[in-house]
Amino acid sequence: MKKLQNSTPYSPRIAVIGLGYVGLPLAIALARHFDTIGLDANSGRISELKGGSDRTGEIDAATLRDTSLELTHDVSAIKAFDIYIVAVPTPVDNNKQPDLTALKGAARTVGEIMEKGAIVVFESTVYPGVTEDVCGPVLSETSGLKVGQDFFLGYSPERINPGDRAHRIDNITKVVAGQTTAVATRLADIYGRVNGGDIFVAADIRTAEAAKVIENAQRDINIAFINEVAMIFDRMNLSASDVLAAASTKWNFLNFSPGLVGGHCIGVDPYYLAHAAKTFGHEPEIILSGRRINDGMSGYVAERISAQLGRASRILVLGLTFKENVSDLRNSQVPDIVSSLVADGHEVIVHDALADLTEAKALYGIELRNTYETGYDAVVGAVAHTAYLDIDLTNIVVSGGLVADIKGLWRGQADGGEFRYWSL
Ligand SMILES: NC(=O)c1ccc[n+]([C@@H]2O[C@H](COP(=O)([O-])OP(=O)(O)OC[C@H]3O[C@@H](n4cnc5c(N)ncnc54)[C@H](O)[C@@H]3O)[C@@H](O)[C@H]2O)c1
């Protein structure tokens, strides 16, 4: 193994590859301590950021203006850096299988310009083995360098939660793993400078990869259980919210809420774990049945709304993004609700407080509105954006109309309103 220098303080030059929800906040945080450059394959993304705007809403204009982070679309600008951190998407394909195209592409990019001594860290969520068995060989082939000798691998899963202002990159525990102890120590030092030293060094890279993927799979399964019981209680004419309020008074009851599971983490990562399980000869049961339940929730919600309306109606859907207080429309379950309601003959008007109208049209063919009127037969609270919390429903829904409050935003208005109230 090549010995890494132990100079103090360690001041590596860092390149972050992929400047999305994960890569941009990380690159900005690193740039406060290190000479850092951010590369994105999408030149439009670089122009947008250079122009002071982050469409993900994670970084404000003032921070973008003041950061020392260099931004580039030019691969030659990241040549011969000390540390490469890869944060590109790891989605699933149409068959719900891991799609490692972007990850392999980023590994090729780094392989072409890295030099001896480099450490290449992956932050993208993957199943155990991807860093060492997929990315390592791509890096070796393109660079002509030997992994574990000329260059080293690391893995540090990202835990940030878009739209969550409490759990930020500088105040959550960061898991790191390195191909060698020396690499892990270096990574602990680098990431520790960002979050005040709150680092957990995992046993090895595979362990860190596995830890991340089960964090999200566990969440998916817990929500699936609550969704299943919510469907059961709906049939029993029991309020799931009331049942959960009572049950959660027990010290070890896990407090999850029913709802739609979308996005590119919780709804995707379990498929990575399932794929890895099958490769090792284990047919996953809980993991995939959790996915089935959560994937079926949009259909269930649309069916219940149509059944309660009983006739073709004018429906206002509030929220289209995959979760509250983000503008991210990818992998949202709401478009499925919209298309089911349209298929049932309803006129559906969709509003989102944060999403981009053009993107909604391009991704889902939905003519998103940024204003809404009054007098709808039904209002569907699909996403709990803060902007929707204080809405006065009596001004929006007709007397006797239906309020379908998927996220339980308006429970306070449920009693006494001149409308029918339904929630998961
Ligand atoms: N968004 C989250 O909440 C979150 C949280 C934890 C972990 N993750 C994981 O982090 C990874 C990144 O997710 P994200 O949400 O930041 O994705 P994103 O789609 O927001 O951003 C990825 C960026 O990478 C760029 N890119 C794609 N291929 C590239 C390449 N070959 N070279 C350079 N740039 C490239 C894209 O243009 C895009 O700007 C994924 O594996 C995801 O599962 C995401």
The ligand as a Gaussian input file, in Angstrom:
#p B3LYP/6-31G(d) Opt

LIG

0 1
 N      -31.574000      13.825000      -2.912000
 C      -31.503000      13.212000      -1.753000
 O      -32.289000      13.431000      -0.869000
 C      -30.442000      12.200000      -1.464000
 C      -30.161000      11.913000      -0.130000
 C      -29.182000      10.982000       0.146000
 C      -28.546000      10.331000      -0.891000
 N      -28.868000      10.618000      -2.191000
 C      -28.141000       9.924000      -3.254000
 O      -27.164000      10.827000      -3.750000
 C      -26.991000      10.609000      -5.149000
 C      -27.212000      11.907000      -5.899000
 O      -28.559000      12.303000      -5.732000
 P      -29.067000      13.769000      -6.025000
 O      -30.438000      13.841000      -5.466000
 O      -28.063000      14.773000      -5.614000
 O      -29.151000      13.748000      -7.634000
 P      -29.503000      14.971000      -8.581000
 O      -30.173000      14.390000      -9.750000
 O      -30.122000      16.077000      -7.818000
 O      -28.065000      15.514000      -9.029000
 C      -27.128000      14.774000      -9.688000
 C      -26.277000      15.705000     -10.559000
 O      -25.275000      14.889000     -11.149000
 C      -25.093000      15.329000     -12.483000
 N      -24.495000      14.212000     -13.222000
 C      -25.078000      13.089000     -13.670000
 N      -24.186000      12.287000     -14.260000
 C      -22.992000      12.925000     -14.182000
 C      -21.679000      12.614000     -14.595000
 N      -21.402000      11.453000     -15.190000
 N      -20.701000      13.515000     -14.377000
 C      -20.964000      14.694000     -13.755000
 N      -22.180000      15.039000     -13.331000
 C      -23.190000      14.162000     -13.536000
 C      -26.471000      15.727000     -12.952000
 O      -26.398000      16.623000     -14.041000
 C      -27.066000      16.359000     -11.690000
 O      -26.872000      17.760000     -11.658000
 C      -27.944000       9.499000      -5.531000
 O      -27.276000       8.272000      -5.454000
 C      -28.980000       9.561000      -4.442000
 O      -29.618000       8.319000      -4.242000
 C      -29.787000      11.555000      -2.494000

